[in-house]
Amino acid sequence: MANNNSFTSLENITSLISKLVNSKNENALPLKYISKLVNDFSNLLKESDYYDVEIKVGTDMRDGVKTFKAHSGILKTRCSYFKAALSNNWVKRSDDGIILFEKENISPKIFEVLLM
């Protein structure tokens, strides 16, 4: 996921939390930990190192095709759909063990929002 503009919403959330943490609000101390966590997850989404899922979405005719590199543990934890879809009974794997998943019925732009 080399497109740095694709995580604008996540960056806005990070910026908002940062502003709250740096405010004079006494209750903001726990937000520092949340801010760090959001920042760490933001970096995890932007980096494709150590991924174990490739999700190919879209069709050539509609919005184009894009392949997302993701982490199955995070997907399965955040979404019951992925918990079922990425279970060992359903997945197809490449020779190097990467889970290969295709969803042609959704546009890459919409799918990117869902990943956030």
C-alpha positions as a printed NumPy array, in Angstrom:
array([[  0.   ,   0.   ,   0.   ],
       [  2.358,   2.612,  -1.237],
       [ -0.226,   5.389,  -1.705],
       [  0.299,   7.677,   1.299],
       [ -2.884,   9.65 ,   0.546],
       [ -5.052,   6.606,   1.102],
       [ -5.132,   6.869,   4.883],
       [ -6.328,  10.442,   5.196],
       [ -9.117,   9.508,   7.627],
       [ -6.722,   7.625,   9.875],
       [ -4.322,  10.563,   9.809],
       [ -7.185,  12.897,  10.775],
       [ -8.004,  10.661,  13.752],
       [ -4.353,  10.614,  14.757],
       [ -4.211,  14.403,  14.495],
       [ -7.372,  14.811,  16.594],
       [ -6.055,  12.535,  19.337],
       [ -2.742,  14.373,  19.267],
       [ -4.521,  17.702,  19.778],
       [ -6.491,  16.267,  22.704],
       [ -3.347,  14.837,  24.291],
       [ -1.547,  18.162,  24.009],
       [ -4.473,  20.133,  25.419],
       [ -4.642,  21.241,  29.052],
       [ -7.347,  18.664,  29.75 ],
       [ -6.562,  16.652,  32.929],
       [ -8.313,  13.578,  31.52 ],
       [ -6.065,  13.486,  28.44 ],
       [ -3.284,  11.368,  29.986],
       [ -4.88 ,   8.028,  28.989],
       [ -5.258,   9.438,  25.47 ],
       [ -1.461,   9.389,  25.163],
       [ -1.598,   5.609,  25.241],
       [ -4.462,   5.524,  22.761],
       [ -2.579,   7.949,  20.518],
       [  0.47 ,   5.68 ,  20.526],
       [ -1.688,   2.65 ,  19.758],
       [ -3.465,   4.426,  16.874],
       [ -0.106,   5.558,  15.534],
       [  1.269,   2.008,  15.703],
       [ -1.765,   0.597,  13.884],
       [ -1.55 ,   3.388,  11.322],
       [  2.034,   2.403,  10.594],
       [  1.03 ,  -1.252,  10.386],
       [ -1.602,  -0.391,   7.757],
       [  0.851,   1.678,   5.707],
       [  3.643,  -0.886,   5.755],
       [  3.379,  -4.13 ,   3.872],
       [  6.115,  -5.953,   5.777],
       [  5.133,  -9.221,   7.434],
       [  1.694,  -9.385,   5.819],
       [  0.087, -12.779,   5.374],
       [ -2.954, -11.9  ,   3.204],
       [ -3.26 , -10.457,  -0.291],
       [ -6.774,  -9.238,  -1.06 ],
       [ -7.463,  -8.502,  -4.71 ],
       [-10.555,  -6.312,  -5.131],
       [-12.444,  -4.746,  -8.031],
       [-12.689,  -5.538, -11.711],
       [-10.906,  -4.097, -14.704],
       [-14.199,  -2.841, -16.137],
       [-15.387,  -0.849, -13.097],
       [-12.962,   0.908, -10.784],
       [ -9.85 ,  -1.024, -11.63 ],
       [ -8.181,  -3.731,  -9.583],
       [ -6.097,  -3.228,  -6.47 ],
       [ -4.318,  -5.734,  -4.272],
       [ -4.19 ,  -4.963,  -0.561],
       [ -1.603,  -6.545,   1.7  ],
       [ -2.95 ,  -7.13 ,   5.185],
       [ -2.581,  -9.067,   8.417],
       [ -5.074, -11.905,   8.866],
       [ -5.019, -11.709,  12.662],
       [ -6.128,  -8.089,  12.616],
       [ -8.78 ,  -8.697,   9.94 ],
       [-10.237, -11.694,  11.799],
       [-10.257,  -9.823,  15.111],
       [-12.01 ,  -6.762,  13.704],
       [-14.603,  -8.459,  11.494],
       [-16.675, -11.63 ,  11.773],
       [-16.83 , -11.827,   7.973],
       [-13.054, -12.142,   7.741],
       [-13.015, -14.524,  10.689],
       [-15.075, -16.938,   8.598],
       [-13.666, -16.076,   5.17 ],
       [-10.037, -16.44 ,   6.268],
       [-10.551, -19.642,   8.231],
       [ -8.349, -22.565,   7.276],
       [-11.267, -24.345,   5.608],
       [-11.907, -21.593,   3.06 ],
       [ -8.581, -20.014,   2.179],
       [ -6.398, -20.515,  -0.834],
       [ -2.672, -20.038,  -0.245],
       [  0.239, -19.199,  -2.512],
       [  3.351, -21.367,  -2.57 ],
       [  4.962, -19.113,   0.042],
       [  1.985, -19.376,   2.433],
       [  0.308, -16.029,   1.688],
       [ -3.499, -16.203,   1.863],
       [ -4.958, -15.209,  -1.507],
       [ -8.407, -13.645,  -1.335],
       [-10.427, -12.1  ,  -4.182],
       [-13.493,  -9.833,  -3.986],
       [-14.519,  -8.6  ,  -7.422],
       [-17.887,  -7.258,  -6.252],
       [-16.462,  -4.261,  -4.355],
       [-14.507,  -1.252,  -5.569],
       [-10.968,  -0.695,  -4.286],
       [-11.921,   2.718,  -2.839],
       [-14.778,   1.302,  -0.774],
       [-12.718,  -1.66 ,   0.362],
       [ -9.942,   0.656,   1.518],
       [-12.427,   2.486,   3.74 ],
       [-13.617,  -0.848,   5.155],
       [-10.062,  -1.773,   6.098],
       [ -9.826,   1.298,   8.299]])
